[in-house]
Amino acid sequence: MKRYDTLLFDVDDTLLDFRAAEKLALRLLFEAQQMALTEELEAAYRTINQGLWRDFEEGRISREEVLNTRYARLFQAFGQEVDGILMEQKYRGFLEEGNQLIIGAMELVTRLQPDFDLYIVTNGVSKTQDKRLRSSGLHPFFKDVFVSEATGYQKPMKEYFDYVFARIPNLALPRTLIIGDSLTADIKGGQLAGLDTCWFNPERKANATGIEPTYEIHGWDELDQIVYTTPE
């Protein structure tokens, strides 16, 4: 028997290996600027990028500000003036080619799809996420894909989930589970929306956020026991 009917999956670093795709895209972007992607440059990028996305998730800045300023800020820190919008377009073209799967992801959705209604809930750019999901082979397993750019909201905002819920037929919140790697976006968002949550934490990172998921798993084989086990 099933505990849940509907499973909402994050994409980046949950089903697709975003870090691998990002690293390749960054290397190609810097090569186009005749620069090598050093550890120092990569660390600076991650600091700037993560700070901007955190501000976006908390509603302090727009998605466009994240995307259109991060490279201008990064290159400025290393003494170069660049067109942030143009650099973002170049990066986006490289990133769209990144379709590396998280280990076990394809086997997981193949196993779950006959028994559950599967949906994608992801922050990001619609064109990029669509291309990566299609080229990876994941797209056909999901009934619909909800990307923050198209909704006008983003995880963890309750408005994002309200948008999603309104477009899933016969949705029952007590029988819906969100699965993702981000405590601040997926787990917090799921909690605000009244969902059970599952933190995908293969690296066994410490949780210092105070955000407590309903479940925590370290590999995809652990999810089966959660979604198929009937509550006592």
Helices and strands as residue ranges (DSSP letters): E 6-9, H 18-32, H 39-57, H 63-77, H 84-95, H 105-112, E 117-122, H 126-136, G 139-141, E 144-147, H 148-151, H 158-165, G 173-175, E 176-180, I 183-187, H 188-192, E 196-200, E 215-217, G 220-222, H 223-228
